[in-house]
Amino acid sequence: MLKRKDFFNSTAQYEESTAMNHIVQGTEINGDLVSDSNILLDGEMNGNISCSGKVIIGSTGKIKGNLVCVNAEIQGAVDGEVTVEGLLTLTSTARIKGDIQTAKLVIQEGAIFEGSCIMKSPTSHATFTADVKLDD
């Protein structure tokens, strides 16, 4: 499966970028898309998307493949697995057929979701300072 660089156990903090890749309605992409900038998809995607930013699937946008990103807002259709490190928002026009894995989830009334959902807390990096003594 396509994964975002350092998706889990990353020590780098995500900084929201203003740069946006816009794939307009009427455009069809066949293949995988990897980006460090945000993505707005109003066209059709036949392949996987891996993004180090936010992905917005517009109301006319369609993905037939897996989505891996930091944050996502889905207004259109996704046929595949969705893995979001932070917040996933499904608007009232969203149609998802596939499993979801995310830390935070917002589902508006009217959204259609067919699959399973796993909610995971963001990865924390614990440091241990106490000494441990083992008895022989």
MDAnalysis code that builds the backbone (N, CA, C; Angstrom):
import MDAnalysis as mda
import numpy as np

u = mda.Universe.empty(408, n_residues=136, atom_resindex=np.repeat(np.arange(136), 3), trajectory=True)
u.add_TopologyAttr("name", ["N", "CA", "C"] * 136)
u.add_TopologyAttr("resid", np.arange(1, 137))
u.add_TopologyAttr("resname", ["MET", "LEU", "LYS", "ARG", "LYS", "ASP", "PHE", "PHE", "ASN", "SER", "THR", "ALA", "GLN", "TYR", "GLU", "GLU", "SER", "THR", "ALA", "MET", "ASN", "HIS", "ILE", "VAL", "GLN", "GLY", "THR", "GLU", "ILE", "ASN", "GLY", "ASP", "LEU", "VAL", "SER", "ASP", "SER", "ASN", "ILE", "LEU", "LEU", "ASP", "GLY", "GLU", "MET", "ASN", "GLY", "ASN", "ILE", "SER", "CYS", "SER", "GLY", "LYS", "VAL", "ILE", "ILE", "GLY", "SER", "THR", "GLY", "LYS", "ILE", "LYS", "GLY", "ASN", "LEU", "VAL", "CYS", "VAL", "ASN", "ALA", "GLU", "ILE", "GLN", "GLY", "ALA", "VAL", "ASP", "GLY", "GLU", "VAL", "THR", "VAL", "GLU", "GLY", "LEU", "LEU", "THR", "LEU", "THR", "SER", "THR", "ALA", "ARG", "ILE", "LYS", "GLY", "ASP", "ILE", "GLN", "THR", "ALA", "LYS", "LEU", "VAL", "ILE", "GLN", "GLU", "GLY", "ALA", "ILE", "PHE", "GLU", "GLY", "SER", "CYS", "ILE", "MET", "LYS", "SER", "PRO", "THR", "SER", "HIS", "ALA", "THR", "PHE", "THR", "ALA", "ASP", "VAL", "LYS", "LEU", "ASP", "ASP"])
u.atoms.positions = np.array([
    [0.840, -1.187, 0.000],
    [0.000, 0.000, 0.000],
    [0.876, 1.240, 0.000],
    [0.437, 2.259, -0.667],
    [1.139, 3.533, -0.730],
    [1.037, 4.227, 0.621],
    [2.150, 4.651, 1.173],
    [2.137, 5.314, 2.467],
    [2.815, 6.663, 2.361],
    [2.341, 7.600, 3.181],
    [2.958, 8.913, 3.246],
    [4.322, 8.757, 3.905],
    [5.303, 9.521, 3.439],
    [6.640, 9.451, 4.013],
    [6.570, 9.662, 5.519],
    [7.206, 8.777, 6.273],
    [7.248, 8.865, 7.735],
    [5.853, 9.023, 8.329],
    [4.861, 8.282, 7.771],
    [3.475, 8.450, 8.201],
    [3.312, 8.226, 9.700],
    [3.827, 7.136, 10.185],
    [3.761, 6.873, 11.614],
    [5.146, 7.086, 12.215],
    [5.174, 7.442, 13.496],
    [6.418, 7.663, 14.241],
    [7.252, 8.811, 13.680],
    [6.628, 9.765, 13.047],
    [7.341, 10.919, 12.511],
    [7.572, 11.924, 13.628],
    [8.767, 12.494, 13.700],
    [9.046, 13.515, 14.702],
    [8.830, 14.906, 14.134],
    [8.698, 15.030, 12.819],
    [8.468, 16.326, 12.187],
    [7.023, 16.746, 12.415],
    [6.829, 18.025, 12.693],
    [5.489, 18.567, 12.880],
    [4.930, 18.999, 11.538],
    [3.651, 18.688, 11.303],
    [2.981, 19.079, 10.068],
    [2.701, 20.572, 10.123],
    [3.130, 21.288, 9.130],
    [2.833, 22.707, 9.028],
    [1.912, 22.900, 7.845],
    [0.740, 23.517, 8.099],
    [-0.235, 23.681, 7.037],
    [0.305, 24.611, 5.968],
    [0.310, 24.117, 4.768],
    [0.814, 24.864, 3.623],
    [-0.338, 25.543, 2.911],
    [-0.040, 26.646, 2.239],
    [-1.064, 27.321, 1.445],
    [-0.991, 26.888, -0.012],
    [0.053, 26.160, -0.380],
    [0.188, 25.678, -1.757],
    [-0.875, 24.618, -2.029],
    [-1.522, 24.698, -3.198],
    [-2.622, 23.793, -3.517],
    [-2.481, 23.280, -4.941],
    [-2.516, 21.963, -5.083],
    [-2.603, 21.329, -6.400],
    [-4.083, 21.174, -6.703],
    [-4.557, 21.741, -7.804],
    [-5.981, 21.674, -8.143],
    [-6.158, 20.863, -9.418],
    [-6.884, 19.770, -9.283],
    [-7.202, 18.922, -10.430],
    [-8.668, 19.189, -10.752],
    [-8.899, 19.867, -11.857],
    [-10.229, 20.380, -12.175],
    [-11.159, 19.315, -12.729],
    [-12.452, 19.620, -12.675],
    [-13.486, 18.743, -13.212],
    [-13.231, 18.536, -14.702],
    [-13.399, 17.297, -15.160],
    [-13.137, 16.954, -16.552],
    [-11.759, 16.357, -16.765],
    [-10.920, 16.375, -15.728],
    [-9.584, 15.789, -15.793],
    [-9.628, 14.391, -15.199],
    [-8.989, 13.428, -15.867],
    [-8.904, 12.055, -15.371],
    [-7.440, 11.674, -15.270],
    [-7.033, 11.215, -14.092],
    [-5.653, 10.799, -13.863],
    [-5.643, 9.297, -13.628],
    [-4.772, 8.583, -14.347],
    [-4.577, 7.148, -14.175],
    [-3.161, 6.929, -13.662],
    [-3.029, 6.515, -12.410],
    [-1.722, 6.315, -11.788],
    [-1.727, 6.902, -10.392],
    [-0.615, 6.759, -9.684],
    [-0.508, 7.248, -8.314],
    [-0.065, 8.701, -8.287],
    [-0.535, 9.421, -7.263],
    [-0.197, 10.829, -7.072],
    [0.437, 10.982, -5.703],
    [1.652, 11.553, -5.660],
    [2.365, 11.791, -4.414],
    [2.684, 13.277, -4.351],
    [2.335, 13.942, -3.214],
    [2.545, 15.383, -3.112],
    [2.861, 15.793, -1.685],
    [3.714, 16.810, -1.552],
    [3.982, 17.422, -0.254],
    [3.069, 18.627, -0.034],
    [2.338, 19.042, -1.066],
    [1.416, 20.177, -0.972],
    [-0.017, 19.675, -0.905],
    [-0.921, 20.556, -0.532],
    [-2.341, 20.214, -0.451],
    [-2.885, 19.870, -1.831],
    [-3.969, 19.103, -1.853],
    [-4.577, 18.673, -3.118],
    [-6.075, 18.953, -3.069],
    [-6.597, 19.558, -4.131],
    [-8.031, 19.726, -4.330],
    [-8.389, 18.969, -5.588],
    [-9.180, 17.899, -5.429],
    [-9.537, 17.043, -6.554],
    [-11.004, 17.241, -6.914],
    [-11.252, 17.832, -8.080],
    [-12.604, 17.960, -8.613],
    [-12.792, 17.032, -9.804],
    [-11.707, 16.423, -10.278],
    [-11.751, 15.480, -11.390],
    [-11.809, 14.047, -10.891],
    [-11.332, 13.115, -11.742],
    [-11.349, 11.693, -11.400],
    [-9.933, 11.152, -11.291],
    [-9.731, 10.303, -10.289],
    [-8.428, 9.706, -10.017],
    [-8.568, 8.195, -9.980],
    [-7.853, 7.496, -10.862],
    [-7.800, 6.039, -10.852],
    [-6.406, 5.642, -10.395],
    [-6.228, 5.595, -9.102],
    [-4.924, 5.310, -8.508],
    [-4.916, 5.805, -7.075],
    [-3.783, 5.694, -6.431],
    [-3.635, 6.066, -5.029],
    [-3.143, 7.498, -4.889],
    [-3.535, 8.147, -3.786],
    [-3.047, 9.479, -3.456],
    [-2.320, 9.395, -2.123],
    [-1.098, 9.933, -2.085],
    [-0.311, 10.043, -0.859],
    [0.102, 11.499, -0.722],
    [-0.308, 12.136, 0.378],
    [-0.098, 13.574, 0.514],
    [0.370, 13.923, 1.918],
    [1.366, 14.791, 2.001],
    [1.880, 15.257, 3.286],
    [1.129, 16.482, 3.777],
    [-0.023, 16.762, 3.206],
    [-0.847, 17.901, 3.594],
    [-2.302, 17.497, 3.648],
    [-3.166, 18.441, 3.278],
    [-4.607, 18.217, 3.295],
    [-5.088, 17.855, 1.900],
    [-6.021, 16.907, 1.834],
    [-6.646, 16.517, 0.570],
    [-8.128, 16.847, 0.662],
    [-8.621, 17.584, -0.332],
    [-10.040, 17.890, -0.433],
    [-10.558, 17.222, -1.701],
    [-11.526, 16.341, -1.534],
    [-12.190, 15.720, -2.678],
    [-13.475, 16.521, -2.874],
    [-13.518, 17.339, -3.926],
    [-14.675, 18.183, -4.187],
    [-15.910, 17.357, -4.524],
    [-17.065, 18.015, -4.619],
    [-18.327, 17.314, -4.854],
    [-18.353, 16.570, -6.179],
    [-17.526, 16.996, -7.153],
    [-17.444, 16.280, -8.433],
    [-16.230, 15.357, -8.481],
    [-15.437, 15.329, -7.416],
    [-14.230, 14.514, -7.363],
    [-14.514, 13.056, -7.068],
    [-13.722, 12.174, -7.694],
    [-13.867, 10.733, -7.488],
    [-12.486, 10.096, -7.423],
    [-12.302, 9.202, -6.450],
    [-11.057, 8.419, -6.354],
    [-11.430, 6.949, -6.383],
    [-10.759, 6.203, -7.250],
    [-10.838, 4.747, -7.224],
    [-9.428, 4.290, -6.881],
    [-9.164, 4.187, -5.585],
    [-7.840, 3.864, -5.076],
    [-7.761, 4.274, -3.621],
    [-6.607, 4.149, -3.028],
    [-6.415, 4.450, -1.611],
    [-5.958, 5.886, -1.416],
    [-6.336, 6.460, -0.279],
    [-5.964, 7.823, 0.085],
    [-5.221, 7.790, 1.410],
    [-4.012, 8.372, 1.431],
    [-3.211, 8.495, 2.651],
    [-2.784, 9.949, 2.751],
    [-3.146, 10.619, 3.874],
    [-2.800, 12.039, 4.018],
    [-2.841, 12.458, 5.483],
    [-2.525, 13.738, 5.722],
    [-2.530, 14.270, 7.078],
    [-3.951, 14.634, 7.503],
    [-4.659, 15.414, 6.691],
    [-6.051, 15.795, 6.934],
    [-6.816, 15.659, 5.627],
    [-8.136, 15.424, 5.720],
    [-8.929, 15.280, 4.503],
    [-10.350, 15.756, 4.717],
    [-10.917, 16.314, 3.642],
    [-12.338, 16.658, 3.596],
    [-12.889, 16.022, 2.334],
    [-13.888, 15.174, 2.509],
    [-14.440, 14.462, 1.363],
    [-15.862, 14.922, 1.122],
    [-16.076, 15.476, -0.081],
    [-17.397, 15.917, -0.519],
    [-17.889, 15.007, -1.641],
    [-16.968, 14.350, -2.326],
    [-17.277, 13.499, -3.469],
    [-17.249, 12.025, -3.113],
    [-16.695, 11.194, -4.018],
    [-16.733, 9.740, -3.865],
    [-15.338, 9.133, -3.754],
    [-15.203, 8.150, -2.870],
    [-13.961, 7.395, -2.716],
    [-14.311, 5.915, -2.710],
    [-13.636, 5.154, -3.574],
    [-13.781, 3.708, -3.600],
    [-12.406, 3.130, -3.287],
    [-12.117, 2.959, -1.994],
    [-10.815, 2.469, -1.544],
    [-10.608, 2.802, -0.083],
    [-9.453, 2.432, 0.440],
    [-9.128, 2.679, 1.841],
    [-8.714, 4.124, 2.046],
    [-9.115, 4.690, 3.192],
    [-8.782, 6.067, 3.545],
    [-8.019, 6.040, 4.864],
    [-6.784, 6.539, 4.847],
    [-5.963, 6.609, 6.054],
    [-5.568, 8.066, 6.265],
    [-6.038, 8.647, 7.384],
    [-5.805, 10.058, 7.669],
    [-5.153, 10.167, 9.039],
    [-4.029, 10.847, 9.090],
    [-3.280, 10.986, 10.337],
    [-4.007, 11.871, 11.346],
    [-4.709, 12.890, 10.874],
    [-5.380, 13.836, 11.762],
    [-6.887, 13.780, 11.640],
    [-7.470, 14.841, 11.027],
    [-8.921, 14.998, 10.940],
    [-9.458, 14.600, 9.570],
    [-10.477, 13.754, 9.573],
    [-11.204, 13.378, 8.367],
    [-12.622, 13.896, 8.501],
    [-13.059, 14.713, 7.513],
    [-14.409, 15.258, 7.503],
    [-15.154, 14.702, 6.303],
    [-16.313, 14.088, 6.557],
    [-17.193, 13.610, 5.495],
    [-18.386, 14.544, 5.452],
    [-18.524, 15.302, 4.351],
    [-19.640, 16.223, 4.234],
    [-20.896, 15.465, 3.838],
    [-22.010, 16.163, 3.765],
    [-23.304, 15.527, 3.483],
    [-23.359, 14.870, 2.103],
    [-22.462, 15.271, 1.181],
    [-22.461, 14.696, -0.174],
    [-21.421, 13.598, -0.346],
    [-20.694, 13.263, 0.709],
    [-19.619, 12.262, 0.631],
    [-20.173, 10.854, 0.431],
    [-19.458, 10.068, -0.384],
    [-19.803, 8.659, -0.628],
    [-18.510, 7.858, -0.528],
    [-18.395, 7.024, 0.503],
    [-17.172, 6.238, 0.696],
    [-17.517, 4.762, 0.719],
    [-16.764, 3.992, -0.081],
    [-16.879, 2.538, -0.082],
    [-15.477, 2.006, 0.194],
    [-15.220, 1.688, 1.464],
    [-13.905, 1.216, 1.870],
    [-13.672, 1.501, 3.334],
    [-12.608, 0.966, 3.871],
    [-12.280, 1.119, 5.280],
    [-11.610, 2.453, 5.544],
    [-11.828, 2.967, 6.768],
    [-11.251, 4.237, 7.200],
    [-10.382, 3.993, 8.422],
    [-9.235, 4.682, 8.461],
    [-8.400, 4.726, 9.661],
    [-8.028, 6.183, 9.877],
    [-8.371, 6.728, 11.038],
    [-8.116, 8.135, 11.315],
    [-8.025, 8.380, 12.815],
    [-7.536, 9.557, 13.199],
    [-7.483, 9.929, 14.607],
    [-8.765, 10.665, 15.004],
    [-9.294, 11.512, 14.098],
    [-10.504, 12.294, 14.367],
    [-11.434, 12.173, 13.170],
    [-12.746, 12.092, 13.436],
    [-13.713, 11.892, 12.366],
    [-14.951, 12.752, 12.588],
    [-15.357, 13.473, 11.526],
    [-16.593, 14.246, 11.533],
    [-17.419, 13.747, 10.358],
    [-18.669, 13.313, 10.644],
    [-19.560, 12.843, 9.590],
    [-20.833, 13.682, 9.628],
    [-21.087, 14.413, 8.537],
    [-22.307, 15.205, 8.449],
    [-23.481, 14.321, 8.031],
    [-24.675, 14.741, 8.413],
    [-25.886, 14.011, 8.052],
    [-26.012, 13.953, 6.538],
    [-26.286, 12.754, 6.020],
    [-26.436, 12.565, 4.586],
    [-25.248, 11.861, 3.952],
    [-24.102, 11.862, 4.626],
    [-22.921, 11.167, 4.097],
    [-23.186, 9.668, 4.086],
    [-22.628, 8.983, 3.076],
    [-22.772, 7.529, 2.976],
    [-21.393, 6.901, 3.141],
    [-21.302, 5.951, 4.084],
    [-20.045, 5.279, 4.373],
    [-20.305, 3.790, 4.470],
    [-19.651, 3.015, 3.596],
    [-19.796, 1.559, 3.582],
    [-18.425, 0.951, 3.828],
    [-18.201, 0.467, 5.038],
    [-16.907, -0.104, 5.401],
    [-16.740, -0.068, 6.900],
    [-15.520, -0.284, 7.360],
    [-15.252, -0.239, 8.794],
    [-14.368, 0.964, 9.098],
    [-14.371, 1.361, 10.360],
    [-13.591, 2.521, 10.782],
    [-12.772, 2.168, 12.011],
    [-11.498, 2.521, 11.975],
    [-10.611, 2.339, 13.128],
    [-10.140, 3.725, 13.548],
    [-10.415, 4.070, 14.807],
    [-9.982, 5.352, 15.355],
    [-8.729, 5.103, 16.186],
    [-7.649, 5.786, 15.828],
    [-6.393, 5.643, 16.561],
    [-5.951, 7.001, 17.055],
    [-5.372, 7.018, 18.249],
    [-4.856, 8.269, 18.770],
    [-3.549, 8.587, 18.058],
    [-3.229, 9.883, 17.947],
    [-1.965, 10.249, 17.306],
    [-0.798, 9.602, 18.039],
    [0.224, 9.245, 17.298],
    [1.392, 8.593, 17.881],
    [2.093, 9.556, 18.831],
    [2.313, 9.107, 20.056],
    [3.026, 9.940, 21.021],
    [4.402, 9.338, 21.264],
    [5.325, 10.201, 21.568],
    [6.690, 9.763, 21.823],
    [6.968, 9.914, 23.313],
    [6.798, 8.838, 24.065],
    [7.007, 8.865, 25.506],
    [8.488, 8.700, 25.821],
    [8.926, 9.426, 26.826],
    [10.300, 9.266, 27.300],
    [10.224, 8.776, 28.735],
    [11.076, 7.823, 29.058],
    [11.075, 7.251, 30.389],
    [12.319, 7.688, 31.107],
    [12.129, 8.263, 32.314],
    [13.268, 8.763, 33.061],
    [13.543, 7.939, 34.323],
    [12.582, 7.131, 34.751],
    [12.760, 6.344, 35.970],
    [13.663, 5.149, 35.723],
    [14.498, 4.824, 36.691],
    [15.349, 3.661, 36.602],
    [14.541, 2.434, 37.018],
    [14.772, 1.330, 36.334],
    [14.080, 0.087, 36.648],
    [15.088, -0.886, 37.231],
    [14.740, -1.498, 38.377],
    [15.612, -2.447, 39.026],
    [14.995, -3.826, 38.934],
    [15.720, -4.789, 38.451],
    [15.224, -6.157, 38.366],
    [15.825, -6.974, 39.502],
    [14.972, -7.722, 40.213],
    [15.441, -8.600, 41.284],
    [15.862, -9.909, 40.673],
    [17.016, -10.432, 41.108],
    [17.505, -11.718, 40.612],
    [16.914, -12.878, 41.343],
])
